[in-house]
Amino acid sequence: MIDLLTLPFRLFFGVLLGILILPFALLFLPFLLLRLILKATVALFVLPFVLLATLVGLVVAAIAVSLALLLPLLPFAFIAFCIWLITRRSPAATVIRG
């Protein structure tokens, strides 16, 4: 209830202080614009390097995940390769029909 009772006074003093502080804010406006321009320039210069580093990181992570998932299958792949070598060299595999 006290907030509602003091609302007109807070609004009045808020607007009054806002008007009194406005010239000081206008003095800092060029510096804020300069800061914005400098930050935008630096961001445009650094952005390609950040994107390149992100791309390299994603490629390395994809390779690491694929190796982590396929490494347990390596013994089975070796056994399948050995069986393929044995059946490829056998005389039954080299018979030509006709």
Distance bins in CASP14 RR format, pairs under 12 A and 6 or more apart:
PFRMAT RR
TARGET T0000
AUTHOR 0000-0000-0000
RMODE 2
METHOD distances of the structure
MODEL  1
1 7 0 0 0 0 0 1 0 0 0 0 0
2 9 0 0 0 0 0 1 0 0 0 0 0
2 10 0 0 0 0 0 1 0 0 0 0 0
3 9 0 0 0 0 0 1 0 0 0 0 0
3 10 0 0 0 0 1 0 0 0 0 0 0
3 11 0 0 0 0 0 1 0 0 0 0 0
4 10 0 0 0 0 0 1 0 0 0 0 0
4 11 0 0 0 0 0 1 0 0 0 0 0
6 12 0 0 0 0 0 1 0 0 0 0 0
6 13 0 0 0 0 1 0 0 0 0 0 0
6 14 0 0 0 0 0 1 0 0 0 0 0
7 13 0 0 0 0 0 1 0 0 0 0 0
7 14 0 0 0 0 0 1 0 0 0 0 0
8 14 0 0 0 0 0 1 0 0 0 0 0
8 15 0 0 0 0 0 1 0 0 0 0 0
9 15 0 0 0 0 0 1 0 0 0 0 0
9 16 0 0 0 0 0 1 0 0 0 0 0
10 16 0 0 0 0 0 1 0 0 0 0 0
10 17 0 0 0 0 0 1 0 0 0 0 0
11 17 0 0 0 0 0 1 0 0 0 0 0
11 18 0 0 0 0 0 1 0 0 0 0 0
12 18 0 0 0 0 0 1 0 0 0 0 0
12 19 0 0 0 0 0 1 0 0 0 0 0
13 19 0 0 0 0 0 1 0 0 0 0 0
13 20 0 0 0 0 0 1 0 0 0 0 0
13 21 0 0 0 0 0 1 0 0 0 0 0
14 20 0 0 0 0 1 0 0 0 0 0 0
14 21 0 0 0 0 1 0 0 0 0 0 0
14 22 0 0 0 0 0 1 0 0 0 0 0
15 21 0 0 0 0 0 1 0 0 0 0 0
15 22 0 0 0 0 0 1 0 0 0 0 0
16 22 0 0 0 0 0 1 0 0 0 0 0
17 24 0 0 0 0 0 1 0 0 0 0 0
17 25 0 0 0 0 0 1 0 0 0 0 0
18 24 0 0 0 0 1 0 0 0 0 0 0
18 25 0 0 0 0 1 0 0 0 0 0 0
18 26 0 0 0 0 0 1 0 0 0 0 0
19 25 0 0 0 0 0 1 0 0 0 0 0
19 26 0 0 0 0 0 1 0 0 0 0 0
21 27 0 0 0 0 0 1 0 0 0 0 0
21 28 0 0 0 0 0 1 0 0 0 0 0
22 28 0 0 0 0 0 1 0 0 0 0 0
22 29 0 0 0 0 0 1 0 0 0 0 0
23 29 0 0 0 0 0 1 0 0 0 0 0
24 31 0 0 0 0 0 1 0 0 0 0 0
25 31 0 0 0 0 0 1 0 0 0 0 0
25 32 0 0 0 0 1 0 0 0 0 0 0
26 32 0 0 0 0 0 1 0 0 0 0 0
26 33 0 0 0 0 0 1 0 0 0 0 0
28 34 0 0 0 0 0 1 0 0 0 0 0
28 35 0 0 0 0 1 0 0 0 0 0 0
29 35 0 0 0 0 0 1 0 0 0 0 0
29 36 0 0 0 0 0 1 0 0 0 0 0
30 36 0 0 0 0 0 1 0 0 0 0 0
30 37 0 0 0 0 0 1 0 0 0 0 0
31 37 0 0 0 0 0 1 0 0 0 0 0
31 38 0 0 0 0 0 1 0 0 0 0 0
32 38 0 0 0 0 0 1 0 0 0 0 0
32 39 0 0 0 0 0 1 0 0 0 0 0
33 39 0 0 0 0 0 1 0 0 0 0 0
33 40 0 0 0 0 0 1 0 0 0 0 0
34 40 0 0 0 0 0 1 0 0 0 0 0
34 41 0 0 0 0 0 1 0 0 0 0 0
35 41 0 0 0 0 0 1 0 0 0 0 0
35 42 0 0 0 0 0 1 0 0 0 0 0
36 42 0 0 0 0 0 1 0 0 0 0 0
36 43 0 0 0 0 0 1 0 0 0 0 0
37 43 0 0 0 0 0 1 0 0 0 0 0
37 44 0 0 0 0 0 1 0 0 0 0 0
38 44 0 0 0 0 0 1 0 0 0 0 0
38 45 0 0 0 0 0 1 0 0 0 0 0
39 45 0 0 0 0 0 1 0 0 0 0 0
39 46 0 0 0 0 0 1 0 0 0 0 0
39 47 0 0 0 0 0 1 0 0 0 0 0
40 46 0 0 0 0 0 1 0 0 0 0 0
40 47 0 0 0 0 0 1 0 0 0 0 0
41 47 0 0 0 0 0 1 0 0 0 0 0
42 49 0 0 0 0 0 1 0 0 0 0 0
42 50 0 0 0 0 0 1 0 0 0 0 0
43 49 0 0 0 0 0 1 0 0 0 0 0
43 50 0 0 0 0 1 0 0 0 0 0 0
43 51 0 0 0 0 0 1 0 0 0 0 0
44 50 0 0 0 0 0 1 0 0 0 0 0
44 51 0 0 0 0 0 1 0 0 0 0 0
46 52 0 0 0 0 0 1 0 0 0 0 0
46 53 0 0 0 0 0 1 0 0 0 0 0
47 53 0 0 0 0 0 1 0 0 0 0 0
47 54 0 0 0 0 0 1 0 0 0 0 0
48 54 0 0 0 0 0 1 0 0 0 0 0
48 55 0 0 0 0 0 1 0 0 0 0 0
49 55 0 0 0 0 0 1 0 0 0 0 0
49 56 0 0 0 0 0 1 0 0 0 0 0
50 56 0 0 0 0 0 1 0 0 0 0 0
50 57 0 0 0 0 0 1 0 0 0 0 0
51 57 0 0 0 0 0 1 0 0 0 0 0
51 58 0 0 0 0 0 1 0 0 0 0 0
52 58 0 0 0 0 0 1 0 0 0 0 0
52 59 0 0 0 0 0 1 0 0 0 0 0
53 59 0 0 0 0 0 1 0 0 0 0 0
53 60 0 0 0 0 0 1 0 0 0 0 0
54 60 0 0 0 0 0 1 0 0 0 0 0
54 61 0 0 0 0 0 1 0 0 0 0 0
55 61 0 0 0 0 0 1 0 0 0 0 0
55 62 0 0 0 0 0 1 0 0 0 0 0
56 62 0 0 0 0 0 1 0 0 0 0 0
56 63 0 0 0 0 0 1 0 0 0 0 0
57 63 0 0 0 0 1 0 0 0 0 0 0
57 64 0 0 0 0 1 0 0 0 0 0 0
57 65 0 0 0 0 0 1 0 0 0 0 0
58 64 0 0 0 0 0 1 0 0 0 0 0
58 65 0 0 0 0 0 1 0 0 0 0 0
59 65 0 0 0 0 0 1 0 0 0 0 0
59 66 0 0 0 0 0 1 0 0 0 0 0
60 66 0 0 0 0 0 1 0 0 0 0 0
60 67 0 0 0 0 0 1 0 0 0 0 0
61 67 0 0 0 0 0 1 0 0 0 0 0
61 68 0 0 0 0 0 1 0 0 0 0 0
62 68 0 0 0 0 0 1 0 0 0 0 0
62 69 0 0 0 0 0 1 0 0 0 0 0
63 69 0 0 0 0 0 1 0 0 0 0 0
63 70 0 0 0 0 0 1 0 0 0 0 0
64 70 0 0 0 0 0 1 0 0 0 0 0
64 71 0 0 0 0 0 1 0 0 0 0 0
65 71 0 0 0 0 0 1 0 0 0 0 0
66 73 0 0 0 0 0 1 0 0 0 0 0
67 73 0 0 0 0 0 1 0 0 0 0 0
67 74 0 0 0 0 1 0 0 0 0 0 0
68 74 0 0 0 0 0 1 0 0 0 0 0
70 76 0 0 0 0 0 1 0 0 0 0 0
70 77 0 0 0 0 1 0 0 0 0 0 0
71 77 0 0 0 0 0 1 0 0 0 0 0
73 79 0 0 0 0 0 1 0 0 0 0 0
73 80 0 0 0 0 1 0 0 0 0 0 0
74 80 0 0 0 0 0 1 0 0 0 0 0
74 81 0 0 0 0 0 1 0 0 0 0 0
75 81 0 0 0 0 0 1 0 0 0 0 0
75 82 0 0 0 0 0 1 0 0 0 0 0
76 82 0 0 0 0 0 1 0 0 0 0 0
76 83 0 0 0 0 0 1 0 0 0 0 0
77 83 0 0 0 0 0 1 0 0 0 0 0
77 84 0 0 0 0 0 1 0 0 0 0 0
78 84 0 0 0 0 0 1 0 0 0 0 0
78 85 0 0 0 0 0 1 0 0 0 0 0
79 85 0 0 0 0 0 1 0 0 0 0 0
79 86 0 0 0 0 0 1 0 0 0 0 0
80 86 0 0 0 0 0 1 0 0 0 0 0
80 87 0 0 0 0 0 1 0 0 0 0 0
81 87 0 0 0 0 0 1 0 0 0 0 0
81 88 0 0 0 0 0 1 0 0 0 0 0
82 88 0 0 0 0 0 1 0 0 0 0 0
82 89 0 0 0 0 0 1 0 0 0 0 0
83 89 0 0 0 0 0 1 0 0 0 0 0
83 90 0 0 0 0 0 1 0 0 0 0 0
83 93 0 0 0 0 0 1 0 0 0 0 0
84 90 0 0 0 0 0 1 0 0 0 0 0
84 93 0 0 0 0 0 1 0 0 0 0 0
85 93 0 0 0 0 0 1 0 0 0 0 0
86 92 0 0 0 0 0 1 0 0 0 0 0
86 93 0 0 0 0 1 0 0 0 0 0 0
87 93 1 0 1 0 0 0 0 0 0 0 0
87 94 0 0 0 0 0 1 0 0 0 0 0
88 94 0 0 0 0 1 0 0 0 0 0 0
END
